Amino acid sequence: MTDQDTLIYLDNNATTALAPECVEPVLACLRDSYGNPSSKHAVGERAKAQVTQARASVARLLNAAPPEIVFTASGTEANHL
């Protein structure tokens, strides 16, 4: 099967294809906000602002407060919270 329109991808355990509407926002973040959000330099501050904005957006979607939203690096890390 080579036709992407008929492909049904079920191997989402390790990675998942991005929805088309997500590609540009992700690329912009990778391009502009690549710093360590814990760093105090300008690129780190931009990254921290992106994380803060993402946390607020997720909180709104879940009807939660931003401090209730925790981002982890993996499922294993999340399981150990």
PyMOL Python script that loads the backbone (N, CA, C, O; Angstrom):
from pymol import cmd

cmd.read_pdbstr("""\
ATOM      1  N   MET A   1       0.859  -1.173   0.000  1.00  0.00           N
ATOM      2  CA  MET A   1       0.000   0.000   0.000  1.00  0.00           C
ATOM      3  C   MET A   1       0.903   1.233   0.000  1.00  0.00           C
ATOM      4  O   MET A   1       1.747   1.387   0.882  1.00  0.00           O
ATOM      5  N   THR A   2       0.728   2.093  -0.972  1.00  0.00           N
ATOM      6  CA  THR A   2       1.553   3.297  -1.049  1.00  0.00           C
ATOM      7  C   THR A   2       0.732   4.577  -1.025  1.00  0.00           C
ATOM      8  O   THR A   2       1.294   5.659  -0.857  1.00  0.00           O
ATOM      9  N   ASP A   3      -0.542   4.482  -1.185  1.00  0.00           N
ATOM     10  CA  ASP A   3      -1.392   5.672  -1.224  1.00  0.00           C
ATOM     11  C   ASP A   3      -1.619   6.201   0.197  1.00  0.00           C
ATOM     12  O   ASP A   3      -2.314   5.568   0.992  1.00  0.00           O
ATOM     13  N   GLN A   4      -1.032   7.361   0.512  1.00  0.00           N
ATOM     14  CA  GLN A   4      -1.155   7.938   1.853  1.00  0.00           C
ATOM     15  C   GLN A   4      -2.599   8.241   2.232  1.00  0.00           C
ATOM     16  O   GLN A   4      -2.924   8.282   3.419  1.00  0.00           O
ATOM     17  N   ASP A   5      -3.469   8.455   1.251  1.00  0.00           N
ATOM     18  CA  ASP A   5      -4.864   8.758   1.565  1.00  0.00           C
ATOM     19  C   ASP A   5      -5.603   7.555   2.131  1.00  0.00           C
ATOM     20  O   ASP A   5      -6.608   7.720   2.822  1.00  0.00           O
ATOM     21  N   THR A   6      -5.121   6.346   1.848  1.00  0.00           N
ATOM     22  CA  THR A   6      -5.803   5.153   2.341  1.00  0.00           C
ATOM     23  C   THR A   6      -5.030   4.457   3.452  1.00  0.00           C
ATOM     24  O   THR A   6      -5.489   3.448   3.988  1.00  0.00           O
ATOM     25  N   LEU A   7      -3.879   4.978   3.799  1.00  0.00           N
ATOM     26  CA  LEU A   7      -3.065   4.384   4.847  1.00  0.00           C
ATOM     27  C   LEU A   7      -3.714   4.588   6.210  1.00  0.00           C
ATOM     28  O   LEU A   7      -4.117   5.698   6.560  1.00  0.00           O
ATOM     29  N   ILE A   8      -3.809   3.522   6.960  1.00  0.00           N
ATOM     30  CA  ILE A   8      -4.270   3.590   8.345  1.00  0.00           C
ATOM     31  C   ILE A   8      -3.087   3.179   9.202  1.00  0.00           C
ATOM     32  O   ILE A   8      -2.718   2.005   9.240  1.00  0.00           O
ATOM     33  N   TYR A   9      -2.495   4.141   9.887  1.00  0.00           N
ATOM     34  CA  TYR A   9      -1.293   3.918  10.685  1.00  0.00           C
ATOM     35  C   TYR A   9      -1.692   3.611  12.116  1.00  0.00           C
ATOM     36  O   TYR A   9      -2.318   4.438  12.779  1.00  0.00           O
ATOM     37  N   LEU A  10      -1.338   2.436  12.596  1.00  0.00           N
ATOM     38  CA  LEU A  10      -1.740   2.025  13.939  1.00  0.00           C
ATOM     39  C   LEU A  10      -0.569   1.859  14.899  1.00  0.00           C
ATOM     40  O   LEU A  10      -0.771   1.453  16.043  1.00  0.00           O
ATOM     41  N   ASP A  11       0.649   2.162  14.463  1.00  0.00           N
ATOM     42  CA  ASP A  11       1.828   1.984  15.313  1.00  0.00           C
ATOM     43  C   ASP A  11       2.180   3.300  16.004  1.00  0.00           C
ATOM     44  O   ASP A  11       3.256   3.856  15.786  1.00  0.00           O
ATOM     45  N   ASN A  12       1.270   3.787  16.832  1.00  0.00           N
ATOM     46  CA  ASN A  12       1.451   5.077  17.498  1.00  0.00           C
ATOM     47  C   ASN A  12       2.130   4.961  18.855  1.00  0.00           C
ATOM     48  O   ASN A  12       2.179   5.941  19.598  1.00  0.00           O
ATOM     49  N   ASN A  13       2.651   3.798  19.193  1.00  0.00           N
ATOM     50  CA  ASN A  13       3.282   3.618  20.498  1.00  0.00           C
ATOM     51  C   ASN A  13       4.489   4.527  20.683  1.00  0.00           C
ATOM     52  O   ASN A  13       4.638   5.153  21.733  1.00  0.00           O
ATOM     53  N   ALA A  14       5.356   4.604  19.668  1.00  0.00           N
ATOM     54  CA  ALA A  14       6.575   5.393  19.802  1.00  0.00           C
ATOM     55  C   ALA A  14       6.486   6.761  19.145  1.00  0.00           C
ATOM     56  O   ALA A  14       7.138   7.704  19.595  1.00  0.00           O
ATOM     57  N   THR A  15       5.705   6.882  18.107  1.00  0.00           N
ATOM     58  CA  THR A  15       5.592   8.159  17.406  1.00  0.00           C
ATOM     59  C   THR A  15       4.261   8.230  16.670  1.00  0.00           C
ATOM     60  O   THR A  15       3.665   7.204  16.342  1.00  0.00           O
ATOM     61  N   THR A  16       3.818   9.409  16.425  1.00  0.00           N
ATOM     62  CA  THR A  16       2.553   9.637  15.736  1.00  0.00           C
ATOM     63  C   THR A  16       2.760  10.734  14.706  1.00  0.00           C
ATOM     64  O   THR A  16       3.464  11.712  14.958  1.00  0.00           O
ATOM     65  N   ALA A  17       2.143  10.565  13.549  1.00  0.00           N
ATOM     66  CA  ALA A  17       2.219  11.597  12.515  1.00  0.00           C
ATOM     67  C   ALA A  17       1.514  12.860  13.014  1.00  0.00           C
ATOM     68  O   ALA A  17       0.480  12.789  13.679  1.00  0.00           O
ATOM     69  N   LEU A  18       2.086  14.002  12.683  1.00  0.00           N
ATOM     70  CA  LEU A  18       1.458  15.271  13.062  1.00  0.00           C
ATOM     71  C   LEU A  18       0.247  15.551  12.186  1.00  0.00           C
ATOM     72  O   LEU A  18       0.259  15.277  10.986  1.00  0.00           O
ATOM     73  N   ALA A  19      -0.781  16.090  12.785  1.00  0.00           N
ATOM     74  CA  ALA A  19      -1.913  16.582  12.004  1.00  0.00           C
ATOM     75  C   ALA A  19      -1.412  17.760  11.170  1.00  0.00           C
ATOM     76  O   ALA A  19      -0.608  18.555  11.657  1.00  0.00           O
ATOM     77  N   PRO A  20      -1.868  17.886   9.933  1.00  0.00           N
ATOM     78  CA  PRO A  20      -1.364  18.956   9.062  1.00  0.00           C
ATOM     79  C   PRO A  20      -1.441  20.349   9.685  1.00  0.00           C
ATOM     80  O   PRO A  20      -0.540  21.161   9.473  1.00  0.00           O
ATOM     81  N   GLU A  21      -2.479  20.640  10.439  1.00  0.00           N
ATOM     82  CA  GLU A  21      -2.619  21.972  11.029  1.00  0.00           C
ATOM     83  C   GLU A  21      -1.641  22.207  12.185  1.00  0.00           C
ATOM     84  O   GLU A  21      -1.519  23.331  12.672  1.00  0.00           O
ATOM     85  N   CYS A  22      -0.955  21.168  12.618  1.00  0.00           N
ATOM     86  CA  CYS A  22       0.021  21.301  13.712  1.00  0.00           C
ATOM     87  C   CYS A  22       1.449  21.497  13.220  1.00  0.00           C
ATOM     88  O   CYS A  22       2.310  21.922  13.991  1.00  0.00           O
ATOM     89  N   VAL A  23       1.714  21.198  11.959  1.00  0.00           N
ATOM     90  CA  VAL A  23       3.087  21.219  11.457  1.00  0.00           C
ATOM     91  C   VAL A  23       3.715  22.604  11.594  1.00  0.00           C
ATOM     92  O   VAL A  23       4.797  22.720  12.169  1.00  0.00           O
ATOM     93  N   GLU A  24       3.081  23.650  11.090  1.00  0.00           N
ATOM     94  CA  GLU A  24       3.683  24.986  11.124  1.00  0.00           C
ATOM     95  C   GLU A  24       3.872  25.508  12.545  1.00  0.00           C
ATOM     96  O   GLU A  24       4.938  26.050  12.839  1.00  0.00           O
ATOM     97  N   PRO A  25       2.889  25.373  13.446  1.00  0.00           N
ATOM     98  CA  PRO A  25       3.139  25.828  14.820  1.00  0.00           C
ATOM     99  C   PRO A  25       4.298  25.084  15.493  1.00  0.00           C
ATOM    100  O   PRO A  25       5.070  25.690  16.237  1.00  0.00           O
ATOM    101  N   VAL A  26       4.424  23.792  15.240  1.00  0.00           N
ATOM    102  CA  VAL A  26       5.533  23.039  15.823  1.00  0.00           C
ATOM    103  C   VAL A  26       6.855  23.503  15.231  1.00  0.00           C
ATOM    104  O   VAL A  26       7.825  23.701  15.962  1.00  0.00           O
ATOM    105  N   LEU A  27       6.904  23.679  13.910  1.00  0.00           N
ATOM    106  CA  LEU A  27       8.130  24.164  13.274  1.00  0.00           C
ATOM    107  C   LEU A  27       8.519  25.543  13.800  1.00  0.00           C
ATOM    108  O   LEU A  27       9.697  25.802  14.044  1.00  0.00           O
ATOM    109  N   ALA A  28       7.549  26.420  13.975  1.00  0.00           N
ATOM    110  CA  ALA A  28       7.837  27.760  14.500  1.00  0.00           C
ATOM    111  C   ALA A  28       8.428  27.672  15.905  1.00  0.00           C
ATOM    112  O   ALA A  28       9.366  28.400  16.231  1.00  0.00           O
ATOM    113  N   CYS A  29       7.893  26.799  16.722  1.00  0.00           N
ATOM    114  CA  CYS A  29       8.412  26.634  18.079  1.00  0.00           C
ATOM    115  C   CYS A  29       9.828  26.068  18.047  1.00  0.00           C
ATOM    116  O   CYS A  29      10.700  26.536  18.779  1.00  0.00           O
ATOM    117  N   LEU A  30      10.059  25.069  17.208  1.00  0.00           N
ATOM    118  CA  LEU A  30      11.404  24.493  17.093  1.00  0.00           C
ATOM    119  C   LEU A  30      12.403  25.518  16.571  1.00  0.00           C
ATOM    120  O   LEU A  30      13.566  25.521  16.973  1.00  0.00           O
ATOM    121  N   ARG A  31      11.951  26.374  15.687  1.00  0.00           N
ATOM    122  CA  ARG A  31      12.818  27.383  15.077  1.00  0.00           C
ATOM    123  C   ARG A  31      13.089  28.550  16.030  1.00  0.00           C
ATOM    124  O   ARG A  31      14.215  29.044  16.091  1.00  0.00           O
ATOM    125  N   ASP A  32      12.084  28.992  16.767  1.00  0.00           N
ATOM    126  CA  ASP A  32      12.182  30.241  17.522  1.00  0.00           C
ATOM    127  C   ASP A  32      12.316  30.076  19.036  1.00  0.00           C
ATOM    128  O   ASP A  32      12.818  30.977  19.709  1.00  0.00           O
ATOM    129  N   SER A  33      11.884  28.959  19.573  1.00  0.00           N
ATOM    130  CA  SER A  33      11.833  28.796  21.037  1.00  0.00           C
ATOM    131  C   SER A  33      12.544  27.527  21.474  1.00  0.00           C
ATOM    132  O   SER A  33      12.025  26.768  22.292  1.00  0.00           O
ATOM    133  N   TYR A  34      13.712  27.302  20.938  1.00  0.00           N
ATOM    134  CA  TYR A  34      14.438  26.051  21.162  1.00  0.00           C
ATOM    135  C   TYR A  34      15.248  26.029  22.453  1.00  0.00           C
ATOM    136  O   TYR A  34      15.877  25.016  22.761  1.00  0.00           O
ATOM    137  N   GLY A  35      15.248  27.100  23.199  1.00  0.00           N
ATOM    138  CA  GLY A  35      16.083  27.196  24.395  1.00  0.00           C
ATOM    139  C   GLY A  35      15.560  26.383  25.561  1.00  0.00           C
ATOM    140  O   GLY A  35      14.436  25.881  25.546  1.00  0.00           O
ATOM    141  N   ASN A  36      16.399  26.268  26.563  1.00  0.00           N
ATOM    142  CA  ASN A  36      16.031  25.615  27.810  1.00  0.00           C
ATOM    143  C   ASN A  36      15.149  26.581  28.599  1.00  0.00           C
ATOM    144  O   ASN A  36      15.606  27.666  28.959  1.00  0.00           O
ATOM    145  N   PRO A  37      13.893  26.215  28.878  1.00  0.00           N
ATOM    146  CA  PRO A  37      13.000  27.147  29.567  1.00  0.00           C
ATOM    147  C   PRO A  37      13.425  27.473  31.000  1.00  0.00           C
ATOM    148  O   PRO A  37      12.856  28.367  31.626  1.00  0.00           O
ATOM    149  N   SER A  38      14.409  26.762  31.517  1.00  0.00           N
ATOM    150  CA  SER A  38      14.925  27.073  32.852  1.00  0.00           C
ATOM    151  C   SER A  38      16.110  28.030  32.810  1.00  0.00           C
ATOM    152  O   SER A  38      16.608  28.454  33.853  1.00  0.00           O
ATOM    153  N   SER A  39      16.561  28.370  31.604  1.00  0.00           N
ATOM    154  CA  SER A  39      17.693  29.294  31.462  1.00  0.00           C
ATOM    155  C   SER A  39      17.210  30.734  31.466  1.00  0.00           C
ATOM    156  O   SER A  39      16.065  31.012  31.111  1.00  0.00           O
ATOM    157  N   LYS A  40      18.075  31.640  31.864  1.00  0.00           N
ATOM    158  CA  LYS A  40      17.705  33.051  31.975  1.00  0.00           C
ATOM    159  C   LYS A  40      18.076  33.879  30.753  1.00  0.00           C
ATOM    160  O   LYS A  40      17.816  35.082  30.732  1.00  0.00           O
ATOM    161  N   HIS A  41      18.675  33.268  29.734  1.00  0.00           N
ATOM    162  CA  HIS A  41      18.999  34.039  28.531  1.00  0.00           C
ATOM    163  C   HIS A  41      17.749  34.211  27.674  1.00  0.00           C
ATOM    164  O   HIS A  41      16.720  33.588  27.938  1.00  0.00           O
ATOM    165  N   ALA A  42      17.838  35.051  26.655  1.00  0.00           N
ATOM    166  CA  ALA A  42      16.666  35.425  25.848  1.00  0.00           C
ATOM    167  C   ALA A  42      15.981  34.223  25.207  1.00  0.00           C
ATOM    168  O   ALA A  42      14.753  34.143  25.201  1.00  0.00           O
ATOM    169  N   VAL A  43      16.760  33.291  24.668  1.00  0.00           N
ATOM    170  CA  VAL A  43      16.148  32.128  24.012  1.00  0.00           C
ATOM    171  C   VAL A  43      15.449  31.249  25.048  1.00  0.00           C
ATOM    172  O   VAL A  43      14.385  30.693  24.775  1.00  0.00           O
ATOM    173  N   GLY A  44      16.041  31.125  26.228  1.00  0.00           N
ATOM    174  CA  GLY A  44      15.397  30.373  27.298  1.00  0.00           C
ATOM    175  C   GLY A  44      14.113  31.032  27.770  1.00  0.00           C
ATOM    176  O   GLY A  44      13.130  30.350  28.058  1.00  0.00           O
ATOM    177  N   GLU A  45      14.119  32.343  27.849  1.00  0.00           N
ATOM    178  CA  GLU A  45      12.910  33.077  28.250  1.00  0.00           C
ATOM    179  C   GLU A  45      11.792  32.899  27.221  1.00  0.00           C
ATOM    180  O   GLU A  45      10.622  32.783  27.587  1.00  0.00           O
ATOM    181  N   ARG A  46      12.155  32.876  25.928  1.00  0.00           N
ATOM    182  CA  ARG A  46      11.146  32.618  24.881  1.00  0.00           C
ATOM    183  C   ARG A  46      10.560  31.221  25.042  1.00  0.00           C
ATOM    184  O   ARG A  46       9.348  31.030  24.932  1.00  0.00           O
ATOM    185  N   ALA A  47      11.423  30.253  25.301  1.00  0.00           N
ATOM    186  CA  ALA A  47      10.947  28.884  25.500  1.00  0.00           C
ATOM    187  C   ALA A  47      10.035  28.798  26.722  1.00  0.00           C
ATOM    188  O   ALA A  47       9.008  28.121  26.687  1.00  0.00           O
ATOM    189  N   LYS A  48      10.411  29.482  27.797  1.00  0.00           N
ATOM    190  CA  LYS A  48       9.584  29.480  29.008  1.00  0.00           C
ATOM    191  C   LYS A  48       8.215  30.091  28.728  1.00  0.00           C
ATOM    192  O   LYS A  48       7.200  29.600  29.223  1.00  0.00           O
ATOM    193  N   ALA A  49       8.184  31.158  27.937  1.00  0.00           N
ATOM    194  CA  ALA A  49       6.906  31.785  27.580  1.00  0.00           C
ATOM    195  C   ALA A  49       6.035  30.814  26.785  1.00  0.00           C
ATOM    196  O   ALA A  49       4.820  30.770  26.979  1.00  0.00           O
ATOM    197  N   GLN A  50       6.646  30.039  25.895  1.00  0.00           N
ATOM    198  CA  GLN A  50       5.894  29.047  25.113  1.00  0.00           C
ATOM    199  C   GLN A  50       5.317  27.968  26.029  1.00  0.00           C
ATOM    200  O   GLN A  50       4.163  27.570  25.869  1.00  0.00           O
ATOM    201  N   VAL A  51       6.109  27.498  26.981  1.00  0.00           N
ATOM    202  CA  VAL A  51       5.634  26.474  27.916  1.00  0.00           C
ATOM    203  C   VAL A  51       4.499  27.035  28.769  1.00  0.00           C
ATOM    204  O   VAL A  51       3.502  26.352  29.001  1.00  0.00           O
ATOM    205  N   THR A  52       4.645  28.258  29.230  1.00  0.00           N
ATOM    206  CA  THR A  52       3.604  28.897  30.040  1.00  0.00           C
ATOM    207  C   THR A  52       2.314  29.042  29.245  1.00  0.00           C
ATOM    208  O   THR A  52       1.227  28.784  29.763  1.00  0.00           O
ATOM    209  N   GLN A  53       2.436  29.455  27.987  1.00  0.00           N
ATOM    210  CA  GLN A  53       1.256  29.591  27.127  1.00  0.00           C
ATOM    211  C   GLN A  53       0.616  28.228  26.870  1.00  0.00           C
ATOM    212  O   GLN A  53      -0.608  28.104  26.908  1.00  0.00           O
ATOM    213  N   ALA A  54       1.420  27.219  26.612  1.00  0.00           N
ATOM    214  CA  ALA A  54       0.886  25.873  26.381  1.00  0.00           C
ATOM    215  C   ALA A  54       0.169  25.355  27.621  1.00  0.00           C
ATOM    216  O   ALA A  54      -0.902  24.757  27.522  1.00  0.00           O
ATOM    217  N   ARG A  55       0.764  25.585  28.787  1.00  0.00           N
ATOM    218  CA  ARG A  55       0.145  25.138  30.044  1.00  0.00           C
ATOM    219  C   ARG A  55      -1.220  25.812  30.236  1.00  0.00           C
ATOM    220  O   ARG A  55      -2.183  25.162  30.642  1.00  0.00           O
ATOM    221  N   ALA A  56      -1.295  27.097  29.947  1.00  0.00           N
ATOM    222  CA  ALA A  56      -2.567  27.822  30.079  1.00  0.00           C
ATOM    223  C   ALA A  56      -3.602  27.295  29.085  1.00  0.00           C
ATOM    224  O   ALA A  56      -4.777  27.159  29.426  1.00  0.00           O
ATOM    225  N   SER A  57      -3.172  26.999  27.866  1.00  0.00           N
ATOM    226  CA  SER A  57      -4.099  26.474  26.850  1.00  0.00           C
ATOM    227  C   SER A  57      -4.645  25.112  27.253  1.00  0.00           C
ATOM    228  O   SER A  57      -5.847  24.870  27.146  1.00  0.00           O
ATOM    229  N   VAL A  58      -3.779  24.228  27.712  1.00  0.00           N
ATOM    230  CA  VAL A  58      -4.220  22.901  28.149  1.00  0.00           C
ATOM    231  C   VAL A  58      -5.145  23.032  29.354  1.00  0.00           C
ATOM    232  O   VAL A  58      -6.157  22.335  29.436  1.00  0.00           O
ATOM    233  N   ALA A  59      -4.813  23.905  30.274  1.00  0.00           N
ATOM    234  CA  ALA A  59      -5.660  24.109  31.455  1.00  0.00           C
ATOM    235  C   ALA A  59      -7.059  24.565  31.051  1.00  0.00           C
ATOM    236  O   ALA A  59      -8.054  24.081  31.591  1.00  0.00           O
ATOM    237  N   ARG A  60      -7.133  25.498  30.098  1.00  0.00           N
ATOM    238  CA  ARG A  60      -8.451  25.959  29.626  1.00  0.00           C
ATOM    239  C   ARG A  60      -9.244  24.806  29.019  1.00  0.00           C
ATOM    240  O   ARG A  60     -10.437  24.661  29.287  1.00  0.00           O
ATOM    241  N   LEU A  61      -8.585  23.988  28.205  1.00  0.00           N
ATOM    242  CA  LEU A  61      -9.275  22.859  27.567  1.00  0.00           C
ATOM    243  C   LEU A  61      -9.806  21.857  28.588  1.00  0.00           C
ATOM    244  O   LEU A  61     -10.843  21.229  28.371  1.00  0.00           O
ATOM    245  N   LEU A  62      -9.096  21.715  29.693  1.00  0.00           N
ATOM    246  CA  LEU A  62      -9.474  20.734  30.711  1.00  0.00           C
ATOM    247  C   LEU A  62     -10.242  21.344  31.874  1.00  0.00           C
ATOM    248  O   LEU A  62     -10.561  20.655  32.842  1.00  0.00           O
ATOM    249  N   ASN A  63     -10.542  22.645  31.779  1.00  0.00           N
ATOM    250  CA  ASN A  63     -11.212  23.352  32.866  1.00  0.00           C
ATOM    251  C   ASN A  63     -10.437  23.177  34.175  1.00  0.00           C
ATOM    252  O   ASN A  63     -11.000  22.858  35.223  1.00  0.00           O
ATOM    253  N   ALA A  64      -9.131  23.398  34.073  1.00  0.00           N
ATOM    254  CA  ALA A  64      -8.234  23.253  35.221  1.00  0.00           C
ATOM    255  C   ALA A  64      -7.466  24.551  35.419  1.00  0.00           C
ATOM    256  O   ALA A  64      -7.532  25.457  34.588  1.00  0.00           O
ATOM    257  N   ALA A  65      -6.753  24.630  36.504  1.00  0.00           N
ATOM    258  CA  ALA A  65      -5.865  25.765  36.751  1.00  0.00           C
ATOM    259  C   ALA A  65      -4.484  25.428  36.186  1.00  0.00           C
ATOM    260  O   ALA A  65      -4.060  24.275  36.263  1.00  0.00           O
ATOM    261  N   PRO A  66      -3.779  26.401  35.624  1.00  0.00           N
ATOM    262  CA  PRO A  66      -2.451  26.123  35.058  1.00  0.00           C
ATOM    263  C   PRO A  66      -1.500  25.369  35.994  1.00  0.00           C
ATOM    264  O   PRO A  66      -0.780  24.492  35.516  1.00  0.00           O
ATOM    265  N   PRO A  67      -1.456  25.661  37.296  1.00  0.00           N
ATOM    266  CA  PRO A  67      -0.537  24.897  38.156  1.00  0.00           C
ATOM    267  C   PRO A  67      -0.867  23.402  38.250  1.00  0.00           C
ATOM    268  O   PRO A  67      -0.032  22.603  38.674  1.00  0.00           O
ATOM    269  N   GLU A  68      -2.088  23.033  37.852  1.00  0.00           N
ATOM    270  CA  GLU A  68      -2.466  21.619  37.871  1.00  0.00           C
ATOM    271  C   GLU A  68      -1.920  20.854  36.667  1.00  0.00           C
ATOM    272  O   GLU A  68      -1.965  19.624  36.649  1.00  0.00           O
ATOM    273  N   ILE A  69      -1.413  21.556  35.677  1.00  0.00           N
ATOM    274  CA  ILE A  69      -0.913  20.930  34.452  1.00  0.00           C
ATOM    275  C   ILE A  69       0.585  20.700  34.592  1.00  0.00           C
ATOM    276  O   ILE A  69       1.348  21.637  34.825  1.00  0.00           O
ATOM    277  N   VAL A  70       0.997  19.447  34.449  1.00  0.00           N
ATOM    278  CA  VAL A  70       2.407  19.076  34.560  1.00  0.00           C
ATOM    279  C   VAL A  70       2.825  18.408  33.258  1.00  0.00           C
ATOM    280  O   VAL A  70       2.188  17.452  32.814  1.00  0.00           O
ATOM    281  N   PHE A  71       3.887  18.903  32.650  1.00  0.00           N
ATOM    282  CA  PHE A  71       4.446  18.290  31.450  1.00  0.00           C
ATOM    283  C   PHE A  71       5.615  17.407  31.866  1.00  0.00           C
ATOM    284  O   PHE A  71       6.462  17.826  32.656  1.00  0.00           O
ATOM    285  N   THR A  72       5.664  16.199  31.344  1.00  0.00           N
ATOM    286  CA  THR A  72       6.771  15.291  31.626  1.00  0.00           C
ATOM    287  C   THR A  72       7.429  14.875  30.320  1.00  0.00           C
ATOM    288  O   THR A  72       6.868  15.071  29.242  1.00  0.00           O
ATOM    289  N   ALA A  73       8.613  14.302  30.421  1.00  0.00           N
ATOM    290  CA  ALA A  73       9.369  13.890  29.241  1.00  0.00           C
ATOM    291  C   ALA A  73       8.952  12.520  28.729  1.00  0.00           C
ATOM    292  O   ALA A  73       9.275  12.161  27.597  1.00  0.00           O
ATOM    293  N   SER A  74       8.240  11.752  29.544  1.00  0.00           N
ATOM    294  CA  SER A  74       7.886  10.395  29.123  1.00  0.00           C
ATOM    295  C   SER A  74       6.751   9.853  29.978  1.00  0.00           C
ATOM    296  O   SER A  74       6.417  10.404  31.027  1.00  0.00           O
ATOM    297  N   GLY A  75       6.174   8.766  29.504  1.00  0.00           N
ATOM    298  CA  GLY A  75       5.151   8.089  30.285  1.00  0.00           C
ATOM    299  C   GLY A  75       5.703   7.550  31.591  1.00  0.00           C
ATOM    300  O   GLY A  75       5.026   7.577  32.619  1.00  0.00           O
ATOM    301  N   THR A  76       6.940   7.057  31.550  1.00  0.00           N
ATOM    302  CA  THR A  76       7.571   6.536  32.759  1.00  0.00           C
ATOM    303  C   THR A  76       7.726   7.635  33.802  1.00  0.00           C
ATOM    304  O   THR A  76       7.432   7.427  34.979  1.00  0.00           O
ATOM    305  N   GLU A  77       8.188   8.800  33.369  1.00  0.00           N
ATOM    306  CA  GLU A  77       8.320   9.927  34.301  1.00  0.00           C
ATOM    307  C   GLU A  77       6.958  10.301  34.878  1.00  0.00           C
ATOM    308  O   GLU A  77       6.839  10.570  36.073  1.00  0.00           O
ATOM    309  N   ALA A  78       5.937  10.319  34.032  1.00  0.00           N
ATOM    310  CA  ALA A  78       4.589  10.655  34.496  1.00  0.00           C
ATOM    311  C   ALA A  78       4.085   9.630  35.508  1.00  0.00           C
ATOM    312  O   ALA A  78       3.427   9.992  36.483  1.00  0.00           O
ATOM    313  N   ASN A  79       4.390   8.358  35.281  1.00  0.00           N
ATOM    314  CA  ASN A  79       3.962   7.316  36.221  1.00  0.00           C
ATOM    315  C   ASN A  79       4.602   7.469  37.588  1.00  0.00           C
ATOM    316  O   ASN A  79       4.050   7.010  38.589  1.00  0.00           O
ATOM    317  N   HIS A  80       5.760   8.109  37.639  1.00  0.00           N
ATOM    318  CA  HIS A  80       6.465   8.268  38.908  1.00  0.00           C
ATOM    319  C   HIS A  80       6.105   9.560  39.647  1.00  0.00           C
ATOM    320  O   HIS A  80       6.713   9.871  40.671  1.00  0.00           O
ATOM    321  N   LEU A  81       5.135  10.306  39.144  1.00  0.00           N
ATOM    322  CA  LEU A  81       4.722  11.525  39.852  1.00  0.00           C
ATOM    323  C   LEU A  81       4.035  11.168  41.156  1.00  0.00           C
ATOM    324  O   LEU A  81       3.614  12.058  41.895  1.00  0.00           O
TER     325      LEU A  81
END
""", "prot")
cmd.dss("prot")
cmd.show_as("cartoon", "prot")
cmd.util.cbc("prot")
cmd.orient("prot")
